[in-house]
Amino acid sequence: MTSNAEKGEDLAAEFLVETGFEIVCRNWRDRFCEIDIVAKKDKCIHIVEVKYRQDNYHGYGYEFVDKTKQRRLLKAAQRWTQANRWKGDIVIDVISIDGQELELTYIENAVEMPLR
């Protein structure tokens, strides 16, 4: 049985592939963090946070990427970069999939990366 999180990540991955991304990995983890999707497009790595909500009664998924979650995503991006010895560009995106209609919102560069 597929969980809601898996369903959302599957839909997000399909969207990314359909729009020209290559999926590098899904559910990347280390001891301290987890990344839903790592994708590549035009020599740039995209760290993608996926938020899936069956209904938007409490808000849209992207609204739950608060400052605390943004700090976690920055740390995860940094750890992935180090683990994979990535020297190129990297951005953090958010994909929100909401409601029965599965409304997909893609926010590219949703979290500002500090200068390296």
N, CA, C and O of each residue as an XYZ file, in Angstrom:
464
protein
N       0.833     -1.185      0.000
C       0.000      0.000      0.000
C       0.877      1.248      0.000
O       1.832      1.339      0.771
N       0.562      2.176     -0.837
C       1.347      3.398     -0.970
C       0.861      4.443      0.029
O      -0.338      4.700      0.139
N       1.803      5.043      0.756
C       1.447      6.102      1.704
C       1.186      7.397      0.945
O       1.527      7.524     -0.231
N       0.574      8.357      1.639
C       0.338      9.670      1.031
C       1.644     10.332      0.634
O       1.733     10.953     -0.426
N       2.664     10.201      1.485
C       3.963     10.804      1.174
C       4.536     10.201     -0.106
O       5.045     10.925     -0.963
N       4.455      8.885     -0.236
C       4.959      8.219     -1.440
C       4.161      8.644     -2.678
O       4.729      8.874     -3.745
N       2.849      8.744     -2.520
C       1.998      9.170     -3.636
C       2.396     10.567     -4.095
O       2.537     10.816     -5.292
N       2.576     11.472     -3.144
C       2.992     12.833     -3.475
C       4.345     12.864     -4.152
O       4.537     13.589     -5.128
N       5.287     12.083     -3.641
C       6.625     12.051     -4.231
C       6.602     11.438     -5.619
O       7.343     11.876     -6.498
N       5.760     10.427     -5.834
C       5.624      9.841     -7.174
C       5.105     10.882     -8.167
O       5.634     11.013     -9.271
N       4.070     11.618     -7.769
C       3.512     12.659     -8.645
C       4.533     13.756     -8.919
O       4.649     14.241    -10.045
N       5.271     14.142     -7.885
C       6.300     15.176     -8.056
C       7.397     14.694     -8.996
O       7.837     15.444     -9.868
N       7.843     13.453     -8.831
C       8.891     12.908     -9.698
C       8.414     12.842    -11.149
O       9.168     13.163    -12.068
N       7.166     12.427    -11.351
C       6.607     12.392    -12.715
C       6.617     13.786    -13.333
O       7.005     13.957    -14.489
N       6.191     14.776    -12.562
C       6.186     16.162    -13.044
C       7.603     16.599    -13.429
O       7.810     17.186    -14.491
N       8.558     16.314    -12.574
C       9.943     16.731    -12.849
C      10.466     16.097    -14.130
O      11.061     16.780    -14.964
N      10.249     14.802    -14.292
C      10.711     14.113    -15.501
C      10.034     14.689    -16.737
O      10.682     14.903    -17.761
N       8.729     14.940    -16.644
C       7.978     15.493    -17.780
C       8.451     16.897    -18.155
O       8.257     17.334    -19.290
N       9.070     17.604    -17.213
C       9.533     18.969    -17.494
C      11.052     19.029    -17.692
O      11.655     20.098    -17.599
N      11.659     17.876    -17.965
C      13.052     17.872    -18.387
C      14.095     17.590    -17.317
O      15.290     17.714    -17.583
N      13.679     17.217    -16.130
C      14.634     16.882    -15.074
C      15.022     15.412    -15.159
O      14.268     14.576    -15.658
N      16.201     15.127    -14.665
C      16.651     13.752    -14.456
C      16.608     13.513    -12.950
O      17.167     14.296    -12.182
N      15.957     12.452    -12.528
C      15.919     12.126    -11.105
C      17.246     11.460    -10.740
O      17.587     10.404    -11.272
N      17.984     12.086     -9.832
C      19.266     11.542     -9.379
C      19.014     10.503     -8.298
O      19.589      9.415     -8.336
N      18.160     10.827     -7.337
C      17.783      9.869     -6.300
C      16.538     10.368     -5.578
O      16.161     11.536     -5.663
N      15.924      9.443     -4.871
C      14.755      9.772     -4.048
C      15.009      9.283     -2.633
O      15.663      8.264     -2.412
N      14.476     10.033     -1.684
C      14.581      9.682     -0.270
C      16.029      9.470      0.173
O      16.352      8.487      0.839
N      16.889     10.406     -0.208
C      18.288     10.356      0.205
C      18.353     10.667      1.702
O      17.722     11.606      2.188
N      19.130      9.857      2.414
C      19.248     10.036      3.868
C      20.686      9.888      4.311
O      21.491      9.173      3.715
N      20.966     10.594      5.381
C      22.158     10.285      6.150
C      21.720     10.269      7.613
O      20.522     10.234      7.893
N      22.651     10.295      8.532
C      22.291     10.199      9.956
C      21.450     11.370     10.436
O      20.705     11.240     11.407
N      21.559     12.508      9.770
C      20.971     13.736     10.293
C      19.803     14.303      9.495
O      19.054     15.132     10.012
N      19.634     13.876      8.256
C      18.623     14.530      7.430
C      18.129     13.618      6.314
O      18.656     12.530      6.082
N      17.088     14.112      5.630
C      16.490     13.376      4.528
C      16.064     14.366      3.447
O      15.612     15.472      3.743
N      16.215     13.954      2.195
C      15.803     14.761      1.046
C      14.809     13.927      0.251
O      15.074     12.766     -0.058
N      13.660     14.521     -0.082
C      12.630     13.786     -0.817
C      13.103     13.398     -2.211
O      13.065     12.225     -2.582
N      13.554     14.396     -2.988
C      14.002     14.133     -4.360
C      15.230     14.987     -4.654
O      15.274     16.174     -4.330
N      16.220     14.363     -5.272
C      17.363     15.095     -5.828
C      17.247     14.935     -7.337
O      17.221     13.818     -7.854
N      17.178     16.058     -8.034
C      17.014     16.037     -9.490
C      18.068     16.935    -10.129
O      18.638     17.814     -9.483
N      18.309     16.692    -11.407
C      19.307     17.481    -12.131
C      18.685     18.013    -13.414
O      17.953     17.313    -14.114
N      19.001     19.283    -13.702
C      18.565     19.898    -14.959
C      19.563     20.989    -15.310
O      19.901     21.828    -14.475
N      20.025     20.970    -16.534
C      20.948     21.999    -17.016
C      22.159     22.168    -16.093
O      22.509     23.291    -15.731
N      22.783     21.084    -15.721
C      24.000     21.089    -14.904
C      23.789     21.684    -13.508
O      24.742     22.121    -12.862
N      22.542     21.698    -13.053
C      22.204     22.223    -11.731
C      21.469     21.141    -10.942
O      20.568     20.484    -11.464
N      21.858     20.965     -9.699
C      21.169     20.029     -8.814
C      20.032     20.767     -8.107
O      20.197     21.884     -7.616
N      18.884     20.111     -8.073
C      17.708     20.638     -7.387
C      17.368     19.708     -6.230
O      17.082     18.528     -6.434
N      17.403     20.244     -5.023
C      16.946     19.535     -3.842
C      15.459     19.862     -3.744
O      15.092     21.029     -3.606
N      14.596     18.841     -3.815
C      13.159     19.084     -3.912
C      12.439     18.552     -2.672
O      12.487     17.361     -2.366
N      11.784     19.451     -1.980
C      10.930     19.103     -0.850
C       9.510     18.951     -1.385
O       8.998     19.837     -2.070
N       8.878     17.825     -1.069
C       7.529     17.551     -1.550
C       6.559     17.612     -0.369
O       6.770     16.973      0.661
N       5.505     18.387     -0.540
C       4.445     18.482      0.462
C       3.136     18.059     -0.190
O       2.698     18.662     -1.170
N       2.524     17.030      0.352
C       1.272     16.496     -0.185
C       0.178     16.654      0.860
O       0.350     16.248      2.010
N      -0.936     17.239      0.470
C      -2.086     17.418      1.358
C      -3.340     16.920      0.634
O      -3.631     17.341     -0.486
N      -4.075     16.020      1.289
C      -5.302     15.506      0.684
C      -6.359     16.593      0.573
O      -7.189     16.580     -0.335
N      -6.317     17.529      1.504
C      -7.209     18.681      1.411
C      -6.431     19.901      1.887
O      -5.400     19.771      2.546
N      -6.926     21.074      1.553
C      -6.205     22.282      1.951
C      -6.959     23.036      3.042
O      -6.869     24.259      3.152
N      -7.701     22.279      3.843
C      -8.455     22.868      4.945
C      -7.535     23.643      5.888
O      -7.903     24.706      6.387
N      -6.348     23.110      6.126
C      -5.381     23.761      7.019
C      -4.317     24.540      6.255
O      -3.359     25.024      6.859
N      -4.463     24.668      4.968
C      -3.504     25.398      4.152
C      -2.893     24.514      3.084
O      -3.061     23.295      3.078
N      -2.187     25.160      2.190
C      -1.497     24.445      1.117
C      -0.171     23.890      1.626
O       0.418     24.417      2.570
N       0.283     22.827      0.988
C       1.509     22.179      1.427
C       2.693     23.106      1.524
O       3.451     23.047      2.492
N       2.868     23.970      0.525
C       4.029     24.859      0.525
C       4.030     25.819      1.710
O       5.083     26.335      2.086
N       2.870     26.063      2.298
C       2.800     26.946      3.459
C       3.439     26.330      4.703
O       3.694     27.027      5.685
N       3.695     25.029      4.659
C       4.293     24.332      5.792
C       5.816     24.281      5.712
O       6.460     23.656      6.554
N       6.392     24.930      4.712
C       7.847     25.035      4.626
C       8.232     26.330      5.348
O       8.509     27.358      4.731
N       8.236     26.237      6.662
C       8.513     27.397      7.509
C      10.029     27.589      7.676
O      10.819     26.860      7.076
N      10.423     28.556      8.480
C      11.853     28.863      8.667
C      12.621     27.662      9.211
O      13.756     27.418      8.802
N      12.013     26.911     10.130
C      12.673     25.728     10.686
C      12.915     24.698      9.592
O      14.011     24.145      9.494
N      11.908     24.436      8.770
C      12.050     23.476      7.675
C      13.063     23.986      6.656
O      13.832     23.196      6.107
N      13.078     25.286      6.396
C      14.052     25.840      5.465
C      15.477     25.623      5.967
O      16.364     25.295      5.179
N      15.705     25.800      7.256
C      17.045     25.544      7.820
C      17.429     24.078      7.664
O      18.579     23.762      7.360
N      16.475     23.192      7.870
C      16.741     21.755      7.702
C      17.078     21.431      6.251
O      17.975     20.634      5.978
N      16.355     22.052      5.325
C      16.632     21.822      3.909
C      18.012     22.332      3.520
O      18.722     21.684      2.751
N      18.393     23.487      4.046
C      19.732     24.025      3.777
C      20.801     23.069      4.290
O      21.791     22.815      3.603
N      20.606     22.540      5.492
C      21.567     21.602      6.079
C      21.622     20.323      5.241
O      22.700     19.791      4.979
N      20.454     19.837      4.823
C      20.408     18.627      4.001
C      21.121     18.840      2.668
O      21.859     17.969      2.209
N      20.900     20.003      2.048
C      21.570     20.314      0.779
C      23.082     20.347      0.971
O      23.834     19.835      0.141
N      23.508     20.939      2.047
C      24.939     20.997      2.354
C      25.516     19.591      2.551
O      26.595     19.286      2.043
N      24.809     18.750      3.274
C      25.290     17.387      3.534
C      25.313     16.558      2.247
O      26.245     15.784      2.027
N      24.286     16.716      1.391
C      24.270     15.983      0.132
C      25.442     16.430     -0.738
O      26.122     15.605     -1.348
N      25.670     17.736     -0.792
C      26.765     18.292     -1.580
C      28.099     17.711     -1.130
O      28.917     17.316     -1.961
N      28.319     17.658      0.165
C      29.568     17.111      0.704
C      29.683     15.617      0.417
O      30.734     15.145     -0.018
N      28.611     14.877      0.657
C      28.633     13.422      0.471
C      28.878     13.034     -0.982
O      29.472     11.992     -1.260
N      28.419     13.873     -1.907
C      28.539     13.563     -3.333
C      29.614     14.378     -4.037
O      29.765     14.308     -5.257
N      30.361     15.154     -3.251
C      31.445     15.985     -3.780
C      30.982     16.851     -4.956
O      31.692     17.014     -5.948
N      29.773     17.400     -4.815
C      29.194     18.233     -5.868
C      29.761     19.638     -5.778
O      29.725     20.260     -4.717
N      30.281     20.138     -6.887
C      30.883     21.476     -6.928
C      30.060     22.471     -7.739
O      30.371     23.661     -7.762
N      29.015     21.991     -8.403
C      28.216     22.856     -9.274
C      27.109     23.593     -8.534
O      27.068     23.640     -7.305
N      26.220     24.161     -9.325
C      25.098     24.913     -8.768
C      24.111     23.978     -8.088
O      23.946     22.823     -8.480
N      23.459     24.507     -7.059
C      22.453     23.747     -6.331
C      21.361     24.704     -5.859
O      21.653     25.792     -5.362
N      20.117     24.300     -6.015
C      18.989     25.105     -5.551
C      18.025     24.202     -4.785
O      18.036     22.980     -4.935
N      17.196     24.833     -3.965
C      16.193     24.097     -3.210
C      14.817     24.521     -3.711
O      14.475     25.704     -3.705
N      14.037     23.535     -4.145
C      12.704     23.763     -4.680
C      11.665     23.115     -3.768
O      11.984     22.246     -2.957
N      10.429     23.551     -3.916
C       9.309     22.942     -3.206
C       8.234     22.588     -4.226
O       7.893     23.386     -5.098
N       7.713     21.376     -4.095
C       6.549     20.974     -4.877
C       5.446     20.653     -3.881
O       5.602     19.821     -2.987
N       4.331     21.340     -4.064
C       3.160     21.159     -3.214
C       2.056     20.528     -4.055
O       1.731     21.017     -5.137
N       1.483     19.438     -3.547
C       0.388     18.769     -4.241
C      -0.794     18.774     -3.278
O      -0.731     18.200     -2.191
N      -1.870     19.431     -3.698
C      -2.956     19.725     -2.767
C      -4.327     19.328     -3.280
O      -4.644     19.481     -4.459
N      -5.135     18.809     -2.354
C      -6.550     18.580     -2.608
C      -6.859     17.377     -3.467
O      -5.971     16.714     -4.003
N      -8.148     17.117     -3.579
C      -8.631     15.992     -4.378
C      -8.250     16.138     -5.852
O      -8.096     15.144     -6.562
N      -8.098     17.392     -6.309
C      -7.748     17.647     -7.710
C      -6.248     17.487     -7.965
O      -5.792     17.588     -9.104
N      -5.489     17.238     -6.904
C      -4.032     17.082     -6.997
C      -3.390     18.293     -7.678
O      -2.583     18.151     -8.597
N      -3.757     19.462     -7.218
C      -3.208     20.713     -7.748
C      -1.723     20.788     -7.404
O      -1.351     20.793     -6.230
N      -0.885     20.845     -8.421
C       0.562     20.858     -8.225
C       1.089     22.281     -8.353
O       0.818     22.977     -9.332
N       1.848     22.699     -7.342
C       2.507     24.001     -7.357
C       4.002     23.753     -7.249
O       4.474     23.126     -6.300
N       4.739     24.250     -8.229
C       6.201     24.101     -8.237
C       6.823     25.456     -7.946
O       6.603     26.424     -8.674
N       7.599     25.513     -6.876
C       8.286     26.752     -6.504
C       9.782     26.499     -6.626
O      10.399     25.874     -5.763
N      10.348     27.000     -7.719
C      11.781     26.837     -7.956
C      12.546     27.839     -7.096
O      12.128     28.984     -6.925
N      13.670     27.380     -6.561
C      14.525     28.244     -5.734
C      13.737     28.828     -4.562
O      13.820     30.021     -4.271
N      12.977     27.967     -3.901
C      12.086     28.386     -2.814
C      12.838     28.788     -1.553
O      12.342     29.574     -0.746
N      14.033     28.245     -1.393
C      14.850     28.549     -0.206
C      16.160     29.136     -0.702
O      16.874     28.518     -1.492
N      16.465     30.333     -0.229
C      17.680     31.033     -0.654
C      18.928     30.327     -0.120
O      19.079     30.138      1.087
N      19.809     29.946     -1.029
C      21.070     29.304     -0.643
C      22.092     30.367     -0.258
O      22.212     31.385     -0.940
N      22.833     30.141      0.829
C      23.894     31.079      1.172
C      25.031     30.985      0.159
O      25.203     29.957     -0.497
N      25.793     32.042      0.037
C      26.955     32.028     -0.853
C      27.977     31.038     -0.338
O      28.201     30.919      0.867
N      28.605     30.316     -1.286
C      29.625     29.339     -0.887
C      30.990     29.951     -1.084
O      32.001     29.304     -0.810
